[in-house]
Amino acid sequence: MKVVVLAGPESSGKSWLAAQLQAQFGGLMVGEYVRYFIDHHQRDTCLGDIPAIARGQLAWEDAARAEQPDLLILDTHLLTNRLWSQTLFGDCPAWLEDELLARHYDLHLLLSPDDVEWTADGQRCQPHLADRQAFFRAGLDWLQQHRQPTVVIGGDWEERRQAAFAAVGKLLTQPL
């Protein structure tokens, strides 16, 4: 099983690109648990919600891993939970990083906020490009510090799709 994670700031195309990857390569896609959480609770999140959100994301990921697909596409993972917790609340449960580092991910596609417009959807809260760029840099710093396999994806929507297809196509040709 090859595991690909889409990471990056809001409105950079993670969900769209995850669906594009699944349509191109097949596999199993796992969505973003926090969207389900917010829809279910009908309120903004708080620091006390972060453990439940992270555990929900892990449960969805673990259920998908148990199916042993050839390709597992994660619309997000605990890095995003960790970064949002730090961004919104200035704190984060320490166990998130330990749990994140305990798991194997074959490739992180880190989406840049540049060259695409922010789109409001009722759950997004970073309309300013500078905020999304800071979120992107924090993600890139973490991935590089922990030597995670990463490809930065930028450009317009078609350039993002082509770059992601190339990176995942290359990953899928590598032996298990």
TIPA-588557 format. One record per atom (N, C-alpha, C): residue number from 1; atom name; x, y, z. Coordinates in steps of 0.02 Angstrom, whole numbers, plus 50000, padded with zeros to 5 digits. Each point is the difference from the previous one (the first is absolute). Layout:
BEGIN
{zamar NUM CA {X Y Z}}
...
***
This chain:
BEGIN
{zamar 1 N {50042 49941 50000}}
{zamar 1 CA {49958 50059 50000}}
{zamar 1 C {50045 50062 50000}}
{zamar 2 N {49984 50046 49956}}
{zamar 2 CA {50033 50066 49997}}
{zamar 2 C {49952 50051 50030}}
{zamar 3 N {50026 50043 50044}}
{zamar 3 CA {49958 50050 50034}}
{zamar 3 C {50023 50070 49979}}
{zamar 4 N {49953 50037 49971}}
{zamar 4 CA {50013 50069 49977}}
{zamar 4 C {49957 50047 50042}}
{zamar 5 N {50031 50052 50026}}
{zamar 5 CA {49966 50050 50040}}
{zamar 5 C {50000 50067 49964}}
{zamar 6 N {49942 50032 49998}}
{zamar 6 CA {49997 50069 49976}}
{zamar 6 C {50001 50045 50060}}
{zamar 7 N {50045 50048 50000}}
{zamar 7 CA {50009 50046 50056}}
{zamar 7 C {50003 50071 49973}}
{zamar 8 N {49989 50047 50044}}
{zamar 8 CA {50005 50070 49980}}
{zamar 8 C {49943 50041 50029}}
{zamar 9 N {50002 50065 49987}}
{zamar 9 CA {49949 50044 50028}}
{zamar 9 C {49932 49990 49966}}
{zamar 10 N {49950 50029 50031}}
{zamar 10 CA {49933 49996 49972}}
{zamar 10 C {49997 50033 49932}}
{zamar 11 N {49954 49976 49960}}
{zamar 11 CA {49986 50028 49934}}
{zamar 11 C {50059 49993 49951}}
{zamar 12 N {50043 49951 50013}}
{zamar 12 CA {50056 49988 49954}}
{zamar 12 C {49987 49940 49954}}
{zamar 13 N {49942 49968 50008}}
{zamar 13 CA {49980 49948 49954}}
{zamar 13 C {50009 49928 50024}}
{zamar 14 N {50008 49990 50064}}
{zamar 14 CA {50012 49932 50026}}
{zamar 14 C {49944 49952 49983}}
{zamar 15 N {49939 50017 50017}}
{zamar 15 CA {49943 49955 49988}}
{zamar 15 C {49989 49989 49925}}
{zamar 16 N {50004 50052 49962}}
{zamar 16 CA {49992 49995 49928}}
{zamar 16 C {50054 49954 49970}}
{zamar 17 N {50062 50011 50022}}
{zamar 17 CA {50055 49961 49973}}
{zamar 17 C {49997 49927 50023}}
{zamar 18 N {49979 49988 50061}}
{zamar 18 CA {49991 49932 50024}}
{zamar 18 C {49951 49962 49956}}
{zamar 19 N {49945 50032 49983}}
{zamar 19 CA {49950 49969 49955}}
{zamar 19 C {50029 49989 49931}}
{zamar 20 N {50039 50048 49975}}
{zamar 20 CA {50032 49992 49934}}
{zamar 20 C {50048 49940 50000}}
{zamar 21 N {50038 49993 50054}}
{zamar 21 CA {50047 49944 50006}}
{zamar 21 C {49963 49933 50001}}
{zamar 22 N {49946 49998 50039}}
{zamar 22 CA {49962 49938 50003}}
{zamar 22 C {49970 49983 49932}}
{zamar 23 N {49975 50049 49964}}
{zamar 23 CA {49971 49987 49934}}
{zamar 23 C {50054 49975 49952}}
{zamar 24 N {50061 50025 50006}}
{zamar 24 CA {50054 49981 49955}}
{zamar 24 C {50031 49932 50018}}
{zamar 25 N {50012 49989 50065}}
{zamar 25 CA {50039 49942 50021}}
{zamar 25 C {49960 49948 50039}}
{zamar 26 N {49938 50014 50016}}
{zamar 26 CA {49961 49954 50041}}
{zamar 26 C {50020 50007 50073}}
{zamar 27 N {49992 49948 50037}}
{zamar 27 CA {50019 50001 50070}}
{zamar 27 C {49942 50023 50043}}
{zamar 28 N {50015 50012 50062}}
{zamar 28 CA {49951 50020 50050}}
{zamar 28 C {50017 50069 50025}}
{zamar 29 N {49951 50044 50005}}
{zamar 29 CA {50011 50068 50023}}
{zamar 29 C {49966 50011 50068}}
{zamar 30 N {50036 50032 50045}}
{zamar 30 CA {49974 50017 50066}}
{zamar 30 C {49993 50076 50004}}
{zamar 31 N {49941 50022 50019}}
{zamar 31 CA {49986 50071 50005}}
{zamar 31 C {50026 50032 50063}}
{zamar 32 N {49978 50062 50010}}
{zamar 32 CA {50023 50042 50056}}
{zamar 32 C {49948 49996 50056}}
{zamar 33 N {50019 49967 50055}}
{zamar 33 CA {49953 49989 50056}}
{zamar 33 C {49975 50065 50030}}
{zamar 34 N {50041 50051 50003}}
{zamar 34 CA {49978 50062 50034}}
{zamar 34 C {49939 50030 49965}}
{zamar 35 N {49993 49992 49936}}
{zamar 35 CA {49940 50025 49965}}
{zamar 35 C {49937 49963 50025}}
{zamar 36 N {50006 49935 50008}}
{zamar 36 CA {49944 49961 50029}}
{zamar 36 C {49986 50024 50071}}
{zamar 37 N {50052 50010 50039}}
{zamar 37 CA {49993 50021 50070}}
{zamar 37 C {49963 50067 50004}}
{zamar 38 N {50020 50048 49960}}
{zamar 38 CA {49968 50067 50001}}
{zamar 38 C {49928 49995 49977}}
{zamar 39 N {49988 49962 49947}}
{zamar 39 CA {49931 49992 49975}}
{zamar 39 C {49956 49966 50053}}
{zamar 40 N {50028 49952 50035}}
{zamar 40 CA {49962 49962 50051}}
{zamar 40 C {49985 50043 50061}}
{zamar 41 N {50049 50040 50023}}
{zamar 41 CA {49992 50039 50061}}
{zamar 41 C {49972 50070 49988}}
{zamar 42 N {50002 50024 49938}}
{zamar 42 CA {49972 50065 49982}}
{zamar 42 C {50028 50057 50043}}
{zamar 43 N {50067 50000 50008}}
{zamar 43 CA {50032 50054 50037}}
{zamar 43 C {50073 50003 49982}}
{zamar 44 N {50033 50054 50017}}
{zamar 44 CA {50072 50004 49990}}
{zamar 44 C {50034 49953 50049}}
{zamar 45 N {50059 49978 49980}}
{zamar 45 CA {50038 49955 50044}}
{zamar 45 C {50038 50040 50053}}
{zamar 46 N {50021 49965 50053}}
{zamar 46 CA {50041 50030 50052}}
{zamar 46 C {50058 49952 50014}}
{zamar 47 N {50048 50022 50040}}
{zamar 47 CA {50058 49958 50015}}
{zamar 47 C {49979 49932 50029}}
{zamar 48 N {49948 50000 50040}}
{zamar 48 CA {49977 49938 50030}}
{zamar 48 C {49973 49950 49949}}
{zamar 49 N {49984 50023 49940}}
{zamar 49 CA {49975 49955 49947}}
{zamar 49 C {50056 49966 49962}}
{zamar 50 N {50061 50025 50004}}
{zamar 50 CA {50055 49974 49959}}
{zamar 50 C {50011 49926 50011}}
{zamar 51 N {50002 49974 50061}}
{zamar 51 CA {50009 49927 50007}}
{zamar 51 C {49945 49959 49966}}
{zamar 52 N {49938 50021 50005}}
{zamar 52 CA {49946 49963 49968}}
{zamar 52 C {50006 50004 49924}}
{zamar 53 N {50018 50057 49974}}
{zamar 53 CA {50009 50008 49928}}
{zamar 53 C {50058 49956 49976}}
{zamar 54 N {50055 50002 50035}}
{zamar 54 CA {50058 49960 49981}}
{zamar 54 C {49984 49925 50005}}
{zamar 55 N {49966 49979 50052}}
{zamar 55 CA {49982 49929 50007}}
{zamar 55 C {49952 49978 49945}}
{zamar 56 N {49954 50045 49982}}
{zamar 56 CA {49955 49985 49944}}
{zamar 56 C {50037 49992 49935}}
{zamar 57 N {50048 50045 49987}}
{zamar 57 CA {50040 49995 49939}}
{zamar 57 C {50039 49934 49999}}
{zamar 58 N {50030 49983 50058}}
{zamar 58 CA {50038 49938 50004}}
{zamar 58 C {49955 49939 49990}}
{zamar 59 N {49940 50002 50028}}
{zamar 59 CA {49954 49943 49991}}
{zamar 59 C {49982 49991 49927}}
{zamar 60 N {49986 50054 49965}}
{zamar 60 CA {49985 49995 49928}}
{zamar 60 C {50061 49972 49962}}
{zamar 61 N {50059 50026 50017}}
{zamar 61 CA {50061 49976 49967}}
{zamar 61 C {50011 49926 50015}}
{zamar 62 N {49993 49980 50063}}
{zamar 62 CA {50012 49930 50019}}
{zamar 62 C {49950 49953 49967}}
{zamar 63 N {49938 50021 49994}}
{zamar 63 CA {49949 49958 49966}}
{zamar 63 C {50019 49991 49927}}
{zamar 64 N {50025 50052 49968}}
{zamar 64 CA {50021 49995 49930}}
{zamar 64 C {50062 49957 49993}}
{zamar 65 N {50048 50008 50046}}
{zamar 65 CA {50060 49958 49997}}
{zamar 65 C {49983 49926 50008}}
{zamar 66 N {49951 49986 50041}}
{zamar 66 CA {49980 49930 50012}}
{zamar 66 C {49974 49967 49937}}
{zamar 67 N {49975 50039 49953}}
{zamar 67 CA {49976 49973 49936}}
{zamar 67 C {50056 49982 49953}}
{zamar 68 N {50061 50022 50016}}
{zamar 68 CA {50061 49984 49961}}
{zamar 68 C {49994 50018 49925}}
{zamar 69 N {49978 50061 49984}}
{zamar 69 CA {49998 50018 49929}}
{zamar 69 C {50071 50007 49972}}
{zamar 70 N {50007 49993 49936}}
{zamar 70 CA {50066 50011 49969}}
{zamar 70 C {50023 50072 50010}}
{zamar 71 N {49951 50046 49997}}
{zamar 71 CA {50014 50071 50009}}
{zamar 71 C {49951 50029 50050}}
{zamar 72 N {50026 50032 50052}}
{zamar 72 CA {49959 50035 50049}}
{zamar 72 C {50015 50074 49993}}
{zamar 73 N {49948 50040 49987}}
{zamar 73 CA {50006 50072 49990}}
{zamar 73 C {49967 50034 50060}}
{zamar 74 N {50040 50037 50038}}
{zamar 74 CA {49974 50035 50058}}
{zamar 74 C {49993 50075 49984}}
{zamar 75 N {49939 50024 50002}}
{zamar 75 CA {49985 50071 49988}}
{zamar 75 C {50036 50044 50051}}
{zamar 76 N {50017 49971 50057}}
{zamar 76 CA {50036 50035 50053}}
{zamar 76 C {50026 49948 50048}}
{zamar 77 N {50039 50020 50049}}
{zamar 77 CA {50019 49956 50056}}
{zamar 77 C {50017 50043 50060}}
{zamar 78 N {50030 49970 50050}}
{zamar 78 CA {50009 50035 50064}}
{zamar 78 C {50044 50062 49996}}
{zamar 79 N {50042 50006 49948}}
{zamar 79 CA {50039 50061 49995}}
{zamar 79 C {49954 50061 49993}}
{zamar 80 N {49948 49993 49961}}
{zamar 80 CA {49953 50056 49992}}
{zamar 80 C {49965 50014 50066}}
{zamar 81 N {49979 49948 50036}}
{zamar 81 CA {49970 50010 50066}}
{zamar 81 C {50048 50037 50047}}
{zamar 82 N {50063 49979 49998}}
{zamar 82 CA {50051 50031 50043}}
{zamar 82 C {50010 50074 49982}}
{zamar 83 N {50006 50014 49935}}
{zamar 83 CA {50011 50069 49978}}
{zamar 83 C {49940 50045 50016}}
{zamar 84 N {49939 49975 49988}}
{zamar 84 CA {49941 50040 50016}}
{zamar 84 C {49994 50013 50075}}
{zamar 85 N {50016 49950 50041}}
{zamar 85 CA {49997 50009 50072}}
{zamar 85 C {50048 50055 50021}}
{zamar 86 N {50061 49998 49973}}
{zamar 86 CA {50049 50053 50016}}
{zamar 86 C {49977 50068 49973}}
{zamar 87 N {49974 50001 49940}}
{zamar 87 CA {49979 50063 49968}}
{zamar 87 C {49942 50032 50037}}
{zamar 88 N {49949 49960 50015}}
{zamar 88 CA {49938 50027 50030}}
{zamar 88 C {50005 50010 50075}}
{zamar 89 N {50036 49955 50035}}
{zamar 89 CA {49997 50000 50073}}
{zamar 89 C {50068 50009 50033}}
{zamar 90 N {50055 50002 49960}}
{zamar 90 CA {50066 50009 50028}}
{zamar 90 C {50025 49941 50040}}
{zamar 91 N {49968 49943 49993}}
{zamar 91 CA {50019 49941 50039}}
{zamar 91 C {49977 49938 49961}}
{zamar 92 N {50027 49943 50020}}
{zamar 92 CA {49983 49938 49966}}
{zamar 92 C {50015 49942 50046}}
{zamar 93 N {49956 49950 50004}}
{zamar 93 CA {50016 49941 50040}}
{zamar 93 C {50064 49967 49975}}
{zamar 94 N {50047 49987 50046}}
{zamar 94 CA {50066 49973 49981}}
{zamar 94 C {49995 49933 49965}}
{zamar 95 N {49951 49960 50016}}
{zamar 95 CA {49995 49933 49972}}
{zamar 95 C {49988 50001 49924}}
{zamar 96 N {49975 50055 49972}}
{zamar 96 CA {49987 50002 49928}}
{zamar 96 C {50064 49990 49960}}
{zamar 97 N {50054 50033 50021}}
{zamar 97 CA {50063 49992 49963}}
{zamar 97 C {50027 49929 50007}}
{zamar 98 N {49997 49972 50060}}
{zamar 98 CA {50024 49932 50010}}
{zamar 98 C {49961 49951 49957}}
{zamar 99 N {49935 50008 49998}}
{zamar 99 CA {49957 49956 49960}}
{zamar 99 C {50014 50009 49925}}
{zamar 100 N {50011 50061 49980}}
{zamar 100 CA {50016 50016 49930}}
{zamar 100 C {50065 49967 49979}}
{zamar 101 N {50050 50005 50042}}
{zamar 101 CA {50066 49972 49984}}
{zamar 101 C {50001 49924 50005}}
{zamar 102 N {49953 49970 50034}}
{zamar 102 CA {49997 49927 50007}}
{zamar 102 C {49971 49967 49937}}
{zamar 103 N {49971 50038 49955}}
{zamar 103 CA {49968 49973 49940}}
{zamar 103 C {50044 50011 49939}}
{zamar 104 N {49991 49956 49952}}
{zamar 104 CA {50038 50004 49938}}
{zamar 104 C {49958 50031 49945}}
{zamar 105 N {50028 50050 49967}}
{zamar 105 CA {49969 50032 49943}}
{zamar 105 C {50052 50001 49944}}
{zamar 106 N {49981 49975 49941}}
{zamar 106 CA {50047 49995 49945}}
{zamar 106 C {50014 50066 49965}}
{zamar 107 N {49950 50045 50000}}
{zamar 107 CA {50008 50063 49965}}
{zamar 107 C {49951 50052 50027}}
{zamar 108 N {50027 50059 50012}}
{zamar 108 CA {49959 50058 50018}}
{zamar 108 C {49999 50047 49940}}
{zamar 109 N {49942 50017 49976}}
{zamar 109 CA {49993 50052 49950}}
{zamar 109 C {49980 50063 50037}}
{zamar 110 N {50046 50046 50006}}
{zamar 110 CA {49989 50062 50038}}
{zamar 110 C {49979 50054 49951}}
{zamar 111 N {49938 50022 50006}}
{zamar 111 CA {49971 50048 49952}}
{zamar 111 C {50013 50072 50023}}
{zamar 112 N {50027 50038 49954}}
{zamar 112 CA {50014 50071 50012}}
{zamar 112 C {49934 50040 49995}}
{zamar 113 N {49994 50053 50039}}
{zamar 113 CA {49941 50043 49993}}
{zamar 113 C {50006 50050 49943}}
{zamar 114 N {50059 50005 49970}}
{zamar 114 CA {50011 50049 49947}}
{zamar 114 C {49966 49978 49935}}
{zamar 115 N {49980 50048 49961}}
{zamar 115 CA {49973 49990 49932}}
{zamar 115 C {49929 49972 49996}}
{zamar 116 N {49968 49991 50057}}
{zamar 116 CA {49929 49980 50000}}
{zamar 116 C {49963 50045 50049}}
{zamar 117 N {49937 50013 49985}}
{zamar 117 CA {49962 50045 50043}}
{zamar 117 C {49970 49964 50060}}
{zamar 118 N {49996 50036 50055}}
{zamar 118 CA {49966 49975 50059}}
{zamar 118 C {49925 50000 49987}}
{zamar 119 N {49967 49948 50022}}
{zamar 119 CA {49928 49995 49992}}
{zamar 119 C {49967 49988 50067}}
{zamar 120 N {49955 50043 50019}}
{zamar 120 CA {49963 49992 50063}}
{zamar 120 C {49952 49941 49994}}
{zamar 121 N {49994 49962 50054}}
{zamar 121 CA {49953 49943 49999}}
{zamar 121 C {49964 49992 50066}}
{zamar 122 N {50004 50050 50043}}
{zamar 122 CA {49967 49996 50065}}
{zamar 122 C {50042 49970 50055}}
{zamar 123 N {50055 49965 49982}}
{zamar 123 CA {50044 49971 50050}}
{zamar 123 C {50071 50029 49996}}
{zamar 124 N {50016 50032 49946}}
{zamar 124 CA {50067 50027 49991}}
{zamar 124 C {50007 50067 50035}}
{zamar 125 N {50062 50014 50023}}
{zamar 125 CA {50008 50062 50040}}
{zamar 125 C {50064 50038 49984}}
{zamar 126 N {50034 49984 49944}}
{zamar 126 CA {50061 50036 49983}}
{zamar 126 C {49996 50031 49930}}
{zamar 127 N {49960 50053 49993}}
{zamar 127 CA {49993 50031 49934}}
{zamar 127 C {50063 50036 49977}}
{zamar 128 N {50045 50017 50046}}
{zamar 128 CA {50060 50038 49982}}
{zamar 128 C {50056 49953 49979}}
{zamar 129 N {50027 50012 49941}}
{zamar 129 CA {50053 49958 49972}}
{zamar 129 C {50059 49994 50047}}
{zamar 130 N {50019 50053 50033}}
{zamar 130 CA {50058 49997 50046}}
{zamar 130 C {49989 49949 50055}}
{zamar 131 N {49939 49994 50025}}
{zamar 131 CA {49985 49950 50052}}
{zamar 131 C {50007 49930 49972}}
{zamar 132 N {49975 49989 49940}}
{zamar 132 CA {50005 49934 49969}}
{zamar 132 C {50073 49984 49983}}
{zamar 133 N {50038 50049 49981}}
{zamar 133 CA {50071 49989 49986}}
{zamar 133 C {50038 49981 50063}}
{zamar 134 N {49983 50031 50056}}
{zamar 134 CA {50032 49983 50064}}
{zamar 134 C {49982 49928 50020}}
{zamar 135 N {49938 49981 49989}}
{zamar 135 CA {49978 49931 50014}}
{zamar 135 C {50039 49951 49956}}
{zamar 136 N {50007 50016 49937}}
{zamar 136 CA {50038 49959 49953}}
{zamar 136 C {50072 49992 50023}}
{zamar 137 N {50032 50056 50019}}
{zamar 137 CA {50070 49997 50022}}
{zamar 137 C {50008 49958 50063}}
{zamar 138 N {49952 50005 50046}}
{zamar 138 CA {50003 49959 50061}}
{zamar 138 C {49996 49926 49982}}
{zamar 139 N {49957 49983 49953}}
{zamar 139 CA {49995 49931 49977}}
{zamar 139 C {50063 49976 49967}}
{zamar 140 N {50028 50041 49956}}
{zamar 140 CA {50062 49982 49965}}
{zamar 140 C {50057 49992 50050}}
{zamar 141 N {50005 50046 50048}}
{zamar 141 CA {50053 49995 50051}}
{zamar 141 C {49994 49934 50038}}
{zamar 142 N {49939 49981 50021}}
{zamar 142 CA {49990 49938 50037}}
{zamar 142 C {50019 49940 49957}}
{zamar 143 N {49977 49998 49939}}
{zamar 143 CA {50014 49943 49956}}
{zamar 143 C {50075 49993 49987}}
{zamar 144 N {50034 50056 49989}}
{zamar 144 CA {50072 49998 49989}}
{zamar 144 C {50038 49980 50063}}
{zamar 145 N {49980 50028 50057}}
{zamar 145 CA {50033 49984 50063}}
{zamar 145 C {49995 49926 50016}}
{zamar 146 N {49944 49968 49982}}
{zamar 146 CA {49990 49930 50015}}
{zamar 146 C {50014 49955 49940}}
{zamar 147 N {50032 50029 49950}}
{zamar 147 CA {50023 49962 49941}}
{zamar 147 C {49945 49958 49969}}
{zamar 148 N {49943 50031 49991}}
{zamar 148 CA {49943 49967 49969}}
{zamar 148 C {50003 50008 49924}}
{zamar 149 N {49985 49949 49962}}
{zamar 149 CA {50002 50007 49927}}
{zamar 149 C {49946 50049 49977}}
{zamar 150 N {50022 50054 49967}}
{zamar 150 CA {49955 50055 49985}}
{zamar 150 C {50013 50026 49929}}
{zamar 151 N {49946 50015 49966}}
{zamar 151 CA {50002 50036 49937}}
{zamar 151 C {49955 50061 50008}}
{zamar 152 N {50028 50059 49987}}
{zamar 152 CA {49961 50061 50004}}
{zamar 152 C {49962 50008 49934}}
{zamar 153 N {49935 50013 50006}}
{zamar 153 CA {49956 50006 49942}}
{zamar 153 C {49976 50073 49996}}
{zamar 154 N {50011 50032 49943}}
{zamar 154 CA {49978 50069 49992}}
{zamar 154 C {49974 50010 49929}}
{zamar 155 N {49990 50063 49984}}
{zamar 155 CA {49975 50018 49934}}
{zamar 155 C {49925 50003 49998}}
{zamar 156 N {49974 50007 49939}}
{zamar 156 CA {49927 50002 49993}}
{zamar 156 C {49972 49929 50009}}
{zamar 157 N {49934 49994 49992}}
{zamar 157 CA {49968 49935 50014}}
{zamar 157 C {50027 49945 49956}}
{zamar 158 N {50009 50013 49936}}
{zamar 158 CA {50025 49949 49954}}
{zamar 158 C {50072 49982 50016}}
{zamar 159 N {50041 50049 50016}}
{zamar 159 CA {50070 49986 50019}}
{zamar 159 C {50003 49958 50064}}
{zamar 160 N {49956 50014 50046}}
{zamar 160 CA {49998 49960 50062}}
{zamar 160 C {49981 49927 49984}}
{zamar 161 N {49950 49992 49958}}
{zamar 161 CA {49978 49933 49982}}
{zamar 161 C {50056 49962 49966}}
{zamar 162 N {50033 50031 49952}}
{zamar 162 CA {50054 49967 49963}}
{zamar 162 C {50058 49982 50046}}
{zamar 163 N {50020 50046 50044}}
{zamar 163 CA {50055 49986 50045}}
{zamar 163 C {49984 49944 50049}}
{zamar 164 N {49938 50000 50026}}
{zamar 164 CA {49980 49947 50046}}
{zamar 164 C {49996 49933 49965}}
{zamar 165 N {49973 49999 49939}}
{zamar 165 CA {49997 49937 49962}}
{zamar 165 C {50071 49974 49988}}
{zamar 166 N {50046 50044 49983}}
{zamar 166 CA {50069 49978 49987}}
{zamar 166 C {50031 49971 50064}}
{zamar 167 N {49991 50033 50056}}
{zamar 167 CA {50030 49977 50063}}
{zamar 167 C {49970 49934 50022}}
{zamar 168 N {49935 49993 49995}}
{zamar 168 CA {49967 49937 50021}}
{zamar 168 C {50016 49945 49950}}
{zamar 169 N {50001 50016 49937}}
{zamar 169 CA {50018 49950 49949}}
{zamar 169 C {50070 49973 50013}}
{zamar 170 N {50046 50043 50016}}
{zamar 170 CA {50069 49979 50016}}
{zamar 170 C {50000 49956 50063}}
{zamar 171 N {49964 50020 50051}}
{zamar 171 CA {49996 49960 50062}}
{zamar 171 C {49974 49930 49986}}
{zamar 172 N {49949 49995 49958}}
{zamar 172 CA {49969 49936 49987}}
{zamar 172 C {50044 49953 49960}}
{zamar 173 N {50051 50026 49966}}
{zamar 173 CA {50047 49957 49963}}
{zamar 173 C {50055 49973 50045}}
{zamar 174 N {50007 50028 50060}}
{zamar 174 CA {50052 49976 50045}}
{zamar 174 C {49977 49936 50034}}
{zamar 175 N {50047 49953 50011}}
{zamar 175 CA {49981 49938 50033}}
{zamar 175 C {49977 50012 50072}}
{zamar 176 N {49958 49956 50024}}
{zamar 176 CA {49974 50006 50069}}
{zamar 176 C {50054 49991 50051}}
***
